[in-house]
Amino acid sequence: MKIKESKNLRYTKLPYDYFELWEKVEPEKCILEDFHVHNDRIELNFKNGTIAFIEGRNPQGGLEIDRIEEKLPNFVGRSYEEILNANF
């Protein structure tokens, strides 16, 4: 299951600065620093100060979020583009 291909997930297409919402950054330039999980939603924090979200649209999406949460520690230091295209 890839995040970009899942019909059960909604995700931020272009990470943005939390305080300057209009500043979007290409996914390949955003390197994962850490993340936080809140129910069926993952907040990704990148080294360049931007953030992105991945969240479940339905109960099946919640299960996919759980699967992503398990493997996401292996993606610290990798780009958001890699995360979106990874096979979870």
N, C-alpha and C positions, 0 to 999 in steps of 0.2 A: 504494500500500500504506500503510495506516494502522496504527500500533502497536496501537491498541485493537481493531482488527478482525482482526489477524493471528493465525492458528492456530499459527504457527511461533515465536512469541515469548511470553515470560513477562515481566511487568513489575510493578513496585511500584505498587499502586493508590493508596496514600496515602504520600507521603514522610514520613520519620521522622528524629528526632534520633539520631545514631549512638550517643550515650552514654545516651540516655533513650528506649529503643525504644517505650515506651508512648505517647510524644508524637507523634501523627500530625497532619499539616497538610494542608489541602485543596490539591489540585494547582494551582488558579488563584492561590494565594498564594505559590507557590514559583517564584522567578525564577532561571533558570540562570546560574550564575557560571562554572563550568568542568566538564569531564568527562574521564574516563580510560577507555581501552579496554584490556581484558584478555581476549585470545582472543575468544570469542563473547559477551562481557559488557561492557556500558557502565555505568560508575558516574557518575551525575549529581550534582553538588554545587551546592546552591542558596545564594543570598545570605543566607537566614534560618538557615543552619546545618544544614539538613536534607539528606538524601541519598535517592536512589532508584536502582534498577537496571533495566536492560533486558537480557535475555539470550535467546539462541537455544535452542529446545527440541530442534532437530534440524539436520541439515546445511542445509536450506533456510532455517532461522532464522539460521544463520551468515551466509548470503548477504545476508539482510535487515539484519543488524547491520552488515555492510560498507557497505551503501547508506545506512543511517542515519548511520554514522560520517562519511561523506563530506560530508553536508549539515548535520550538527549544529553546526558552527561558526557557521552563519547564525542559529542559535537562541539564542546567548548573549544574555542580557538579556530573553528571552521566558519565559513561564510554562510549567510542566510540562504543564498542560492543553493549551496550544497545541502542544507537542511530541507529545503522545499523539494528537492529532486531525489533525496535519499529514499531508499526502499525500507520502510519500517515494517 
